[in-house]
Amino acid sequence: MSESFHTSSNLHHELLDSVDESLKADPTFASNLNVHGMYETMRFVLRLSPRNHELLEMVPVDGIVLSRLPPEAVQAFSTYLHETVHWWQHVGSSSGLVFSLSYLAQCHSSLGELRTILATIGKKKSLKRYTDDVLKREGPSAQAKLAVANVAVNNALDVEYYKFYAYSPHENIGWMFKEPHFESVGHGYFVVYSHLLGILSEVIDPDHVVVPHGNWSKEILRLRAERIEGYFWRSPVRLPAVGLKAIFEGQARFTQLNFLDGTRERPLSCAEWKDAGYLSGIYVEAFESFLKLSESQWPETLEDPLVALFLLICDVAINPTRGFPLPVEVFEDLIRDVDVGVRFTVLCQTAAQLPHLKDRITQYSREEYISVSEELTKRAGYDPPIAALKAFAQWFEQARGLAKLMEEYESFHYDPTNFPIRVFVSHFLAFCKDRLDHPEFFCWAGTYMSGQRSMSNWQALWLRHLSLFSDRGDKHGVFPRKHPGRSDEAVKGMFKQFFRTLPLYDLTRQWLLKDGPFVTDFDWMAENPDKSGSEALADHVFKQVYGVTLGEFEIIQPKAP
């Protein structure tokens, strides 16, 4: 770069920081200076502050020429990269796809039961409150008439428990363990993977040629009956070092700082990054666990091969292989195989057994990615990541519905059936295809994008996998991005259909689990917020699927203690 920042005092927190943790519980987000950047998991939107949006206007839409950008714009771009990594994690990793689609599955997995409930029990909200009250009042004799409702409620709760546990096990296991509906950690993974495989089969593989399948229900019952740890009610829980939240944030922050270091005449030391406030809290929790478990010391700089190994371990940890795309061979090992926190813990411990890997990665090459990941996973007892990516590549040749889905991906003209799921699955598979060819770019993106390592087509990869939806600095609402090779009409059509459908999932979740009246605050989607318009949209999408309006529901009031 022609300009660079020489000391940590040139760094601006309002440009580099991600969203303040206290804001993550807020269900509505306007574009404001307190939110520097974030990716909203249940809205699928990447957000930046108005100032960062303004600075990113300096970046050409068809590429990035760092030498032409002022330092503030480079810093703003680093936050954009950080949040884009979160998008990649959610749409491009197998754990992220499970996490994202589990929200949609709360509706899809119980559609039949919910329609039956309306025809038998009637319009009751919340369904959980109703079933709990009836069981308290009538006792075990009520189980028969509540059987269908219990299936729907328990499916939804299992997804909630899985998400809380996977995201941050240490923060959540205490209250979950006291919940009478919480079965076990293993049960949650059985449920969400069963939902995922059912959705995938319906969308791309109705003949069950490539999507793993088997009698998962039978295995759940067997493990519960045999009281295998992790799979029965009130089973002891072995907590991993960290959960999905810490690993996602650590991967995104270290990628961001690698990028910034690469744009400087003199990279900052780790001590300087710490003093500047960028290596603390949730952003460094996973890295410090990695250092402890791998028996390593803090490196002097982020250019140390140890940091590259940490990013590779994050990449391998967030991409479980068993259950999806490879079949489960030993169901007793399901938690070890698919829980991201457990995988991260095991891989870090394995790095301590293979100390020569700590300084192996110096070129950030595809060859290093493959050789180090294969040696690491072989010792840890996991599949190498390339094996899973090759399995996904074979899907393209064998799955009857996949050719059509990827044609929809290329044009953005998606079949309206299972619309959001089709969008997500197609983007996931396209991402896997590029990861197979260039795993090194997606593992060490900050290094490549700052020019520290050469790759001729990295800008094409970057542009191909930008987030689908974002906010703007000058307007309220959510907007689609332009995408290479798709017409503006197709992009806008996909965007409208996606967000026209999205309220259904939120409303179904409310019906199942949330006490009180329906909340129809979908103004966050609209450029020109309109309360009556949000209510009309909510009623319309709900009635289309369930045949009733929100106002017809009886709101079950919580009993006074």
C-alpha positions as CSV (number, residue, x, y, z in Angstrom):
1,M,0.0,0.0,0.0
2,S,1.1,3.6,-0.6
3,E,-0.3,4.5,2.8
4,S,-0.1,2.4,6.0
5,F,-0.8,2.8,9.7
6,H,2.3,2.7,11.8
7,T,1.1,2.4,15.4
8,S,-1.9,0.9,17.1
9,S,-3.2,4.5,17.8
10,N,-4.2,4.7,14.1
11,L,-6.7,1.9,14.6
12,H,-10.4,3.0,15.1
13,H,-12.7,0.7,17.1
14,E,-15.7,2.2,15.4
15,L,-14.4,0.7,12.1
16,L,-12.9,-2.6,13.2
17,D,-15.1,-3.9,16.0
18,S,-17.9,-6.3,15.4
19,V,-21.3,-5.8,17.1
20,D,-21.2,-5.0,20.8
21,E,-22.2,-8.2,22.7
22,S,-25.0,-6.4,24.5
23,L,-26.8,-5.7,21.3
24,K,-27.1,-9.3,20.2
25,A,-30.2,-9.9,22.2
26,D,-32.0,-7.0,20.6
27,P,-34.4,-8.4,18.0
28,T,-34.4,-5.3,15.9
29,F,-31.4,-3.5,14.4
30,A,-31.4,-0.1,12.8
31,S,-28.2,1.0,11.0
32,N,-26.4,3.0,13.7
33,L,-22.9,3.8,14.9
34,N,-23.2,1.4,17.9
35,V,-23.3,-1.6,15.5
36,H,-20.1,-1.6,13.6
37,G,-20.8,-5.0,12.0
38,M,-22.7,-8.1,12.5
39,Y,-24.3,-11.2,10.9
40,E,-27.8,-12.0,12.1
41,T,-28.2,-15.7,12.3
42,M,-32.0,-15.9,12.2
43,R,-32.5,-13.1,9.6
44,F,-29.5,-14.1,7.3
45,V,-28.5,-10.4,7.0
46,L,-25.0,-8.9,7.2
47,R,-25.0,-5.4,8.8
48,L,-22.5,-2.6,9.0
49,S,-22.5,0.9,10.6
50,P,-23.3,3.9,8.4
51,R,-19.7,5.0,8.6
52,N,-18.3,1.7,7.4
53,H,-20.9,1.7,4.6
54,E,-19.7,5.1,3.6
55,L,-16.0,4.1,3.6
56,L,-16.8,0.9,1.6
57,E,-18.2,3.1,-1.2
58,M,-14.5,3.6,-2.0
59,V,-14.0,-0.1,-2.8
60,P,-14.8,-0.9,-6.5
61,V,-17.6,-3.4,-6.9
62,D,-15.5,-5.6,-9.2
63,G,-12.4,-5.9,-7.0
64,I,-10.2,-4.6,-4.3
65,V,-7.1,-2.5,-4.9
66,L,-5.7,-1.9,-1.5
67,S,-3.0,0.6,-2.6
68,R,-5.7,3.0,-3.7
69,L,-7.6,3.0,-0.5
70,P,-7.1,5.3,2.6
71,P,-6.3,3.5,5.9
72,E,-9.8,4.1,7.3
73,A,-11.4,2.4,4.2
74,V,-9.0,-0.6,4.7
75,Q,-10.1,-0.9,8.3
76,A,-13.7,-0.7,7.4
77,F,-13.1,-3.4,4.8
78,S,-11.5,-5.6,7.5
79,T,-14.8,-5.5,9.4
80,Y,-16.7,-6.3,6.2
81,L,-14.3,-9.3,5.8
82,H,-14.9,-10.3,9.4
83,E,-18.7,-10.4,8.9
84,T,-18.4,-12.1,5.6
85,V,-16.4,-14.8,7.3
86,H,-19.5,-15.2,9.5
87,W,-21.6,-15.6,6.4
88,W,-19.2,-18.2,5.1
89,Q,-19.4,-20.0,8.4
90,H,-23.2,-20.2,8.3
91,V,-23.7,-21.0,4.6
92,G,-20.4,-22.7,3.7
93,S,-19.6,-25.0,6.7
94,S,-21.5,-28.2,7.5
95,S,-22.0,-27.1,11.1
96,G,-23.2,-23.7,10.0
97,L,-25.7,-25.2,7.5
98,V,-27.1,-27.4,10.3
99,F,-27.3,-24.4,12.6
100,S,-29.0,-22.2,10.0
101,L,-31.4,-24.8,8.6
102,S,-32.4,-26.0,12.1
103,Y,-34.3,-22.7,12.5
104,L,-36.2,-23.4,9.3
105,A,-36.7,-27.1,10.3
106,Q,-38.7,-26.0,13.4
107,C,-41.5,-25.3,10.9
108,H,-40.9,-27.8,8.1
109,S,-40.4,-30.8,10.5
110,S,-43.8,-30.3,12.1
111,L,-46.1,-29.0,9.3
112,G,-48.2,-32.1,9.3
113,E,-48.6,-32.2,13.1
114,L,-49.4,-28.5,13.3
115,R,-52.2,-28.8,10.8
116,T,-53.5,-31.8,12.7
117,I,-53.4,-29.8,15.9
118,L,-55.5,-27.0,14.4
119,A,-58.1,-29.6,13.4
120,T,-58.2,-31.4,16.8
121,I,-57.0,-29.2,19.6
122,G,-57.7,-25.9,18.0
123,K,-55.9,-22.6,17.8
124,K,-53.9,-22.3,21.1
125,K,-50.8,-20.2,21.7
126,S,-48.3,-21.0,22.9
127,L,-48.6,-24.7,22.2
128,K,-46.0,-25.4,24.8
129,R,-47.9,-23.5,27.5
130,Y,-51.1,-25.3,26.5
131,T,-49.7,-28.8,26.7
132,D,-47.8,-28.1,29.9
133,D,-51.0,-26.8,31.5
134,V,-53.1,-29.8,30.4
135,L,-50.6,-32.3,31.7
136,K,-50.4,-30.5,35.1
137,R,-54.2,-30.4,35.3
138,E,-55.1,-33.9,34.0
139,G,-51.9,-35.9,34.6
140,P,-50.7,-38.9,32.5
141,S,-54.2,-39.6,31.2
142,A,-53.8,-36.5,28.9
143,Q,-50.8,-38.0,27.1
144,A,-52.9,-39.7,24.4
145,K,-54.8,-36.6,23.3
146,L,-51.6,-34.5,23.4
147,A,-49.5,-36.9,21.5
148,V,-49.3,-35.0,18.3
149,A,-48.9,-31.6,20.0
150,N,-46.1,-33.1,22.2
151,V,-44.2,-34.2,19.1
152,A,-44.4,-30.7,17.6
153,V,-43.4,-29.0,20.8
154,N,-40.6,-31.4,21.6
155,N,-39.2,-31.1,18.1
156,A,-39.1,-27.3,18.4
157,L,-37.5,-27.5,21.9
158,D,-34.9,-30.0,20.9
159,V,-33.8,-27.6,18.2
160,E,-33.7,-24.7,20.7
161,Y,-31.6,-26.8,23.2
162,Y,-29.2,-27.9,20.4
163,K,-28.6,-24.3,19.3
164,F,-28.0,-23.0,22.8
165,Y,-25.7,-25.8,23.7
166,A,-23.7,-25.9,20.4
167,Y,-23.4,-22.1,20.4
168,S,-22.1,-21.7,24.0
169,P,-22.2,-24.8,26.1
170,H,-20.6,-23.4,29.3
171,E,-23.1,-20.5,29.4
172,N,-26.2,-22.6,28.8
173,I,-25.9,-26.2,30.1
174,G,-26.7,-25.1,33.7
175,W,-30.2,-23.9,33.0
176,M,-30.8,-26.5,30.2
177,F,-30.1,-29.3,32.6
178,K,-32.9,-28.1,34.9
179,E,-35.4,-28.0,32.1
180,P,-37.8,-31.0,32.3
181,H,-38.1,-31.1,28.4
182,F,-34.3,-31.3,27.9
183,E,-33.5,-34.9,27.1
184,S,-29.7,-35.0,26.4
185,V,-26.9,-33.4,24.3
186,G,-26.9,-36.4,22.0
187,H,-30.6,-36.4,21.5
188,G,-30.4,-32.8,20.3
189,Y,-27.9,-33.7,17.6
190,F,-29.9,-36.8,16.6
191,V,-32.9,-34.5,16.1
192,V,-31.3,-31.7,14.1
193,Y,-29.3,-34.1,11.9
194,S,-32.5,-36.1,11.2
195,H,-34.3,-32.9,10.2
196,L,-31.3,-31.9,8.0
197,L,-31.2,-35.2,6.2
198,G,-35.0,-35.2,5.7
199,I,-34.8,-31.7,4.2
200,L,-31.9,-32.5,1.9
201,S,-33.6,-35.7,0.7
202,E,-36.8,-33.8,-0.2
203,V,-34.9,-31.1,-2.0
204,I,-32.2,-32.9,-4.0
205,D,-32.3,-36.6,-3.3
206,P,-35.8,-38.1,-3.1
207,D,-34.3,-41.5,-4.2
208,H,-31.9,-41.5,-1.2
209,V,-28.9,-42.1,-3.5
210,V,-26.4,-39.7,-1.9
211,V,-27.9,-38.3,1.3
212,P,-27.0,-40.6,4.2
213,H,-30.0,-42.3,5.7
214,G,-30.8,-45.0,8.2
215,N,-32.9,-45.9,11.2
216,W,-31.8,-43.0,13.5
217,S,-34.8,-43.4,15.7
218,K,-33.9,-46.9,16.5
219,E,-30.4,-45.8,17.4
220,I,-31.6,-43.1,19.7
221,L,-33.8,-45.5,21.6
222,R,-30.9,-48.1,21.8
223,L,-28.4,-45.6,23.2
224,R,-31.0,-44.3,25.7
225,A,-31.9,-47.8,26.8
226,E,-28.2,-48.7,27.2
227,R,-27.6,-45.5,29.1
228,I,-24.7,-44.5,27.0
229,E,-23.2,-41.2,28.3
230,G,-24.6,-38.2,26.5
231,Y,-27.7,-39.9,25.2
232,F,-30.1,-40.5,28.1
233,W,-32.1,-38.1,30.3
234,R,-29.9,-36.4,33.0
235,S,-26.8,-38.0,31.6
236,P,-23.5,-36.4,32.7
237,V,-22.3,-33.8,30.2
238,R,-18.6,-33.5,29.3
239,L,-18.1,-29.9,28.2
240,P,-15.7,-29.0,25.4
241,A,-13.2,-26.2,26.0
242,V,-15.3,-23.7,23.9
243,G,-18.4,-23.7,21.7
244,L,-19.4,-22.6,18.3
245,K,-19.7,-18.9,19.3
246,A,-16.1,-18.6,20.4
247,I,-14.7,-20.6,17.5
248,F,-16.7,-18.6,14.9
249,E,-15.6,-15.3,16.5
250,G,-12.0,-16.4,16.9
251,Q,-11.8,-17.5,13.3
252,A,-13.3,-14.3,12.0
253,R,-11.2,-12.0,14.2
254,F,-7.8,-13.6,13.4
255,T,-8.7,-13.6,9.7
256,Q,-9.5,-9.9,10.0
257,L,-6.3,-9.1,11.8
258,N,-4.2,-11.2,9.4
259,F,-5.6,-9.0,6.7
260,L,-4.8,-5.8,8.5
261,D,-1.3,-6.9,9.3
262,G,-0.8,-7.7,5.6
263,T,-1.7,-4.1,4.7
264,R,0.9,-2.5,7.0
265,E,4.6,-1.7,6.4
266,R,5.3,-3.2,9.8
267,P,2.8,-5.8,11.2
268,L,1.8,-5.3,14.8
269,S,3.0,-7.7,17.4
270,C,0.4,-9.7,19.3
271,A,1.1,-7.5,22.3
272,E,0.3,-4.4,20.3
273,W,-3.0,-5.9,19.1
274,K,-3.8,-6.8,22.7
275,D,-3.0,-3.3,23.9
276,A,-5.3,-1.9,21.2
277,G,-8.1,-4.0,22.5
278,Y,-8.6,-6.4,19.6
279,L,-7.3,-9.6,21.2
280,S,-9.6,-10.0,24.2
281,G,-12.9,-11.5,25.3
282,I,-14.9,-13.7,23.0
283,Y,-12.5,-12.9,20.1
284,V,-9.6,-14.6,21.8
285,E,-11.3,-17.2,23.9
286,A,-10.9,-20.0,21.3
287,F,-7.3,-19.1,20.6
288,E,-6.3,-19.1,24.2
289,S,-8.0,-22.5,24.6
290,F,-6.0,-23.6,21.5
291,L,-2.7,-22.5,23.1
292,K,-3.5,-24.3,26.4
293,L,-4.6,-27.5,24.8
294,S,-1.8,-27.6,22.2
295,E,0.8,-26.8,24.9
296,S,1.9,-23.6,23.1
297,Q,2.8,-20.1,24.0
298,W,1.5,-16.8,22.6
299,P,3.4,-16.1,19.4
300,E,5.2,-12.8,18.8
301,T,3.1,-11.9,15.8
302,L,0.1,-13.1,13.8
303,E,2.4,-14.2,11.0
304,D,3.6,-17.1,13.2
305,P,2.7,-20.5,11.7
306,L,1.0,-21.3,15.0
307,V,-1.8,-18.8,14.0
308,A,-2.2,-20.5,10.6
309,L,-2.5,-23.9,12.4
310,F,-5.2,-22.4,14.7
311,L,-7.2,-21.2,11.7
312,L,-6.9,-24.6,10.0
313,I,-8.1,-26.3,13.2
314,C,-11.1,-23.9,13.3
315,D,-11.8,-24.8,9.7
316,V,-11.7,-28.5,10.3
317,A,-13.7,-28.3,13.6
318,I,-16.6,-26.4,12.0
319,N,-16.9,-28.9,9.2
320,P,-18.0,-32.2,10.7
321,T,-18.3,-35.0,8.2
322,R,-20.2,-37.9,9.8
323,G,-24.0,-37.8,9.3
324,F,-23.5,-35.3,6.5
325,P,-22.1,-36.0,3.9
326,L,-20.7,-39.3,5.2
327,P,-22.8,-41.9,7.0
328,V,-22.6,-42.4,10.8
329,E,-20.7,-45.6,11.5
330,V,-20.7,-45.6,15.3
331,F,-23.7,-43.8,16.8
332,E,-22.0,-43.8,20.2
333,D,-19.5,-41.4,18.7
334,L,-22.0,-38.9,17.3
335,I,-21.3,-36.1,19.8
336,R,-17.5,-36.5,19.3
337,D,-18.0,-36.5,15.6
338,V,-20.3,-33.6,15.1
339,D,-20.1,-31.2,18.1
340,V,-17.9,-28.4,16.9
341,G,-16.6,-27.6,20.4
342,V,-15.6,-31.2,21.0
343,R,-14.0,-31.4,17.6
344,F,-12.0,-28.2,18.3
345,T,-10.9,-29.5,21.7
346,V,-9.8,-32.9,20.3
347,L,-7.9,-31.3,17.4
348,C,-6.1,-28.9,19.7
349,Q,-5.1,-31.7,22.0
350,T,-3.9,-33.7,19.0
351,A,-1.7,-30.7,18.0
352,A,0.1,-31.2,21.3
353,Q,0.9,-34.8,20.2
354,L,2.2,-33.6,16.9
355,P,4.3,-30.5,17.8
356,H,6.1,-30.4,14.4
357,L,2.8,-29.2,12.9
358,K,3.1,-25.9,14.9
359,D,5.6,-24.5,12.5
360,R,4.7,-26.5,9.4
361,I,2.4,-23.8,7.7
362,T,4.6,-21.2,6.1
363,Q,3.3,-20.9,2.5
364,Y,-0.4,-21.0,3.2
365,S,-0.7,-23.4,0.3
366,R,-3.3,-26.0,-0.8
367,E,-0.6,-28.6,-0.3
368,E,0.1,-27.5,3.3
369,Y,-3.7,-27.4,4.0
370,I,-4.2,-30.9,2.8
371,S,-1.0,-32.5,4.4
372,V,-1.5,-30.8,7.8
373,S,-5.2,-31.5,8.0
374,E,-4.8,-35.1,7.0
375,E,-2.1,-35.8,9.5
376,L,-4.0,-34.0,12.2
377,T,-7.4,-35.7,11.5
378,K,-5.8,-39.1,11.1
379,R,-4.3,-38.9,14.6
380,A,-7.5,-37.5,16.1
381,G,-9.7,-40.1,14.5
382,Y,-11.6,-37.8,12.2
383,D,-12.1,-37.8,8.4
384,P,-9.9,-35.4,6.5
385,P,-11.8,-32.4,5.2
386,I,-10.9,-33.0,1.6
387,A,-12.7,-36.4,1.8
388,A,-16.0,-34.7,2.7
389,L,-15.5,-32.1,0.0
390,K,-14.9,-34.9,-2.6
391,A,-18.1,-36.6,-1.3
392,F,-20.1,-33.5,-1.9
393,A,-18.5,-33.2,-5.4
394,Q,-19.8,-36.8,-6.2
395,W,-23.3,-35.6,-5.3
396,F,-23.4,-33.5,-8.4
397,E,-23.0,-36.7,-10.5
398,Q,-25.5,-38.8,-8.6
399,A,-28.3,-36.9,-7.0
400,R,-31.4,-36.6,-9.3
401,G,-32.5,-33.2,-8.0
402,L,-29.1,-31.5,-7.7
403,A,-28.7,-30.5,-11.4
404,K,-31.9,-28.6,-11.3
405,L,-31.1,-26.9,-8.0
406,M,-27.7,-25.8,-9.3
407,E,-29.3,-24.4,-12.4
408,E,-31.5,-22.4,-10.1
409,Y,-28.4,-21.2,-8.3
410,E,-26.8,-20.1,-11.5
411,S,-29.9,-18.0,-12.5
412,F,-31.4,-17.2,-9.1
413,H,-34.8,-18.4,-10.5
414,Y,-35.6,-20.8,-7.7
415,D,-38.5,-23.2,-7.5
416,P,-41.0,-21.7,-4.9
417,T,-41.3,-25.0,-3.0
418,N,-39.0,-25.0,0.0
419,F,-37.7,-21.7,-1.2
420,P,-35.3,-20.6,1.6
421,I,-33.9,-24.1,1.9
422,R,-33.2,-24.3,-1.8
423,V,-31.3,-21.0,-1.6
424,F,-29.2,-22.1,1.3
425,V,-28.4,-25.6,0.2
426,S,-27.4,-24.4,-3.3
427,H,-25.1,-21.8,-1.9
428,F,-23.6,-24.4,0.5
429,L,-22.8,-26.8,-2.3
430,A,-21.4,-24.1,-4.5
431,F,-19.2,-23.0,-1.6
432,C,-18.0,-26.6,-1.1
433,K,-17.1,-26.9,-4.8
434,D,-14.8,-23.9,-4.5
435,R,-13.4,-25.1,-1.2
436,L,-12.4,-28.3,-2.8
437,D,-10.3,-26.4,-5.4
438,H,-9.0,-23.7,-3.0
439,P,-9.3,-24.7,0.7
440,E,-6.3,-22.5,1.4
441,F,-8.1,-19.3,0.4
442,F,-11.1,-19.9,2.7
443,C,-8.9,-21.0,5.5
444,W,-6.5,-18.1,5.3
445,A,-8.5,-15.5,3.5
446,G,-6.9,-12.5,5.3
447,T,-3.4,-13.5,4.2
448,Y,-4.5,-13.8,0.5
449,M,-6.7,-10.8,0.4
450,S,-4.0,-8.5,1.8
451,G,-1.5,-9.7,-0.9
452,Q,0.8,-11.6,1.4
453,R,0.3,-14.6,-0.8
454,S,-0.5,-14.7,-4.4
455,M,-3.6,-16.3,-5.9
456,S,-4.8,-15.2,-9.3
457,N,-8.5,-15.8,-8.9
458,W,-9.1,-14.8,-5.2
459,Q,-11.2,-11.8,-6.2
460,A,-13.5,-14.0,-8.2
461,L,-13.9,-16.4,-5.2
462,W,-14.6,-13.4,-2.9
463,L,-17.2,-11.9,-5.2
464,R,-18.9,-15.2,-5.8
465,H,-19.4,-15.8,-2.1
466,L,-20.5,-12.5,-0.7
467,S,-23.5,-12.5,1.6
468,L,-26.9,-12.5,-0.1
469,F,-28.5,-9.7,1.9
470,S,-27.3,-6.7,3.8
471,D,-28.4,-3.4,5.2
472,R,-27.4,0.1,3.9
473,G,-25.9,3.1,5.6
474,D,-28.4,5.6,4.3
475,K,-31.7,3.6,4.4
476,H,-33.7,1.5,6.7
477,G,-34.4,-2.1,5.7
478,V,-32.7,-5.0,4.1
479,F,-31.4,-5.1,0.5
480,P,-30.1,-7.7,-2.0
481,R,-26.6,-7.6,-3.3
482,K,-25.6,-7.7,-7.0
483,H,-24.3,-11.0,-7.9
484,P,-22.0,-11.9,-10.9
485,G,-23.9,-13.6,-13.7
486,R,-27.4,-12.9,-12.4
487,S,-29.7,-10.3,-13.7
488,D,-30.9,-7.5,-11.4
489,E,-34.5,-8.8,-12.0
490,A,-33.6,-12.3,-10.8
491,V,-31.7,-11.0,-7.8
492,K,-34.6,-8.8,-6.7
493,G,-37.1,-11.6,-7.3
494,M,-35.1,-14.1,-5.2
495,F,-34.8,-11.4,-2.5
496,K,-38.5,-10.6,-2.4
497,Q,-39.5,-14.3,-2.3
498,F,-37.0,-15.1,0.4
499,F,-38.2,-12.4,2.8
500,R,-41.8,-12.9,1.9
501,T,-41.4,-16.4,3.2
502,L,-39.3,-15.7,6.2
503,P,-42.0,-14.5,8.6
504,L,-43.6,-17.9,8.5
505,Y,-40.6,-19.4,10.4
506,D,-40.7,-16.8,13.1
507,L,-44.5,-17.0,13.6
508,T,-44.4,-20.8,13.7
509,R,-41.7,-20.7,16.4
510,Q,-43.8,-18.2,18.3
511,W,-46.9,-20.4,18.1
512,L,-45.0,-23.4,19.4
513,L,-42.9,-21.9,22.1
514,K,-43.5,-18.2,23.0
515,D,-46.1,-17.0,25.5
516,G,-48.3,-14.0,24.8
517,P,-49.8,-12.6,21.6
518,F,-48.0,-13.0,18.2
519,V,-45.4,-10.3,17.6
520,T,-45.5,-9.2,14.0
521,D,-42.7,-6.7,14.0
522,F,-41.2,-7.3,10.5
523,D,-40.5,-3.7,9.9
524,W,-36.7,-4.4,9.9
525,M,-37.1,-5.9,6.4
526,A,-38.8,-2.8,4.9
527,E,-37.2,0.3,3.5
528,N,-40.4,2.2,4.5
529,P,-41.6,0.6,7.8
530,D,-45.3,0.1,8.0
531,K,-46.8,-1.6,11.1
532,S,-50.1,-2.4,9.3
533,G,-48.2,-3.7,6.4
534,S,-46.1,-6.0,8.7
535,E,-49.3,-7.3,10.3
536,A,-50.9,-7.9,6.9
537,L,-47.8,-9.8,5.6
538,A,-47.8,-12.0,8.8
539,D,-51.4,-12.9,8.4
540,H,-51.1,-13.6,4.7
541,V,-48.1,-16.0,4.9
542,F,-49.5,-17.7,8.0
543,K,-52.9,-18.3,6.5
544,Q,-51.4,-19.5,3.2
545,V,-49.8,-22.4,5.1
546,Y,-52.1,-23.1,8.0
547,G,-55.5,-21.8,6.8
548,V,-56.1,-19.5,9.8
549,T,-55.1,-16.0,10.8
550,L,-53.2,-14.9,13.9
551,G,-56.1,-13.1,15.4
552,E,-58.1,-16.4,15.6
553,F,-55.7,-17.8,18.3
554,E,-56.6,-18.2,21.9
555,I,-53.7,-16.8,23.9
556,I,-53.0,-19.1,26.9
557,Q,-52.0,-17.0,29.9
558,P,-49.3,-18.2,32.2
559,K,-50.7,-19.3,35.6
560,A,-49.8,-17.1,38.6
561,P,-47.2,-18.9,40.8
